């Protein structure tokens, strides 16, 4: 049977106290009081630059890929029926 740790007869001794008092803490720096922040500028609801670039370039890339000549496959797409 295992001994019960709560029922142990001796408790650990308290840590020793120092022989002299600890020095008083000294202020090393001053923290300024926060001033109220100015109101943030109002942002208009505009599209971000990345969004605008994607809206312009994605259809252009798709159109260029669909209209480019080459590969000799003309008309052999999914809708050719073969």
Legacy VTK file of the C-alpha trace (Angstrom):
# vtk DataFile Version 3.0
C-alpha trace
ASCII
DATASET POLYDATA
POINTS 82 float
0.000 0.000 0.000
1.288 3.475 -0.897
1.833 6.052 1.881
-0.509 9.035 1.926
1.544 12.235 1.278
-1.019 14.437 3.065
-0.574 12.493 6.261
3.227 12.777 6.357
4.385 13.523 9.914
6.980 16.197 9.046
6.414 19.286 6.908
9.348 20.942 5.113
10.950 23.721 7.150
10.213 27.320 6.063
12.943 29.038 4.039
15.424 31.068 6.105
14.906 34.828 6.272
17.808 37.155 5.354
19.865 38.635 8.170
19.483 42.215 6.817
16.473 44.009 5.291
16.180 44.223 1.524
16.961 47.663 0.022
14.023 49.799 -1.037
13.341 49.655 -4.799
14.581 52.666 -6.736
12.786 54.264 -9.674
14.974 53.806 -12.747
12.784 55.533 -15.358
9.679 57.673 -15.533
6.631 56.473 -17.463
4.785 59.475 -18.932
1.040 59.698 -18.611
-0.683 58.775 -21.868
-2.246 61.681 -23.670
-5.557 61.153 -25.442
-5.081 60.033 -29.024
-6.248 62.177 -31.898
-9.145 60.844 -33.933
-8.116 58.493 -36.709
-8.604 59.868 -40.221
-11.746 58.685 -41.971
-10.967 56.181 -44.708
-13.175 56.168 -47.751
-14.406 52.813 -48.988
-12.017 52.290 -51.856
-10.762 49.042 -53.315
-7.251 48.088 -52.307
-4.547 48.217 -54.940
-4.191 44.439 -55.065
-7.913 43.949 -55.616
-7.962 46.511 -58.404
-4.989 44.904 -60.123
-6.594 41.450 -59.961
-9.899 42.722 -61.349
-8.068 44.225 -64.311
-5.448 41.559 -65.053
-7.260 38.243 -64.499
-9.797 38.693 -67.337
-7.000 39.948 -69.601
-4.877 36.863 -68.928
-7.827 34.531 -69.526
-8.685 36.287 -72.784
-5.080 36.176 -73.977
-4.870 32.452 -73.196
-8.116 31.735 -75.048
-7.257 33.821 -78.099
-3.600 32.970 -78.598
-2.668 31.028 -81.671
-0.616 27.921 -81.413
-0.323 24.317 -80.411
-2.179 23.357 -83.586
-5.197 22.305 -81.610
-7.684 24.751 -83.072
-11.162 23.562 -82.192
-10.201 20.474 -80.254
-11.637 21.626 -76.930
-14.185 19.981 -74.662
-17.088 21.151 -76.799
-15.791 19.699 -80.097
-17.937 16.590 -79.688
-15.294 13.964 -80.398
LINES 1 83
82 0 1 2 3 4 5 6 7 8 9 10 11 12 13 14 15 16 17 18 19 20 21 22 23 24 25 26 27 28 29 30 31 32 33 34 35 36 37 38 39 40 41 42 43 44 45 46 47 48 49 50 51 52 53 54 55 56 57 58 59 60 61 62 63 64 65 66 67 68 69 70 71 72 73 74 75 76 77 78 79 80 81
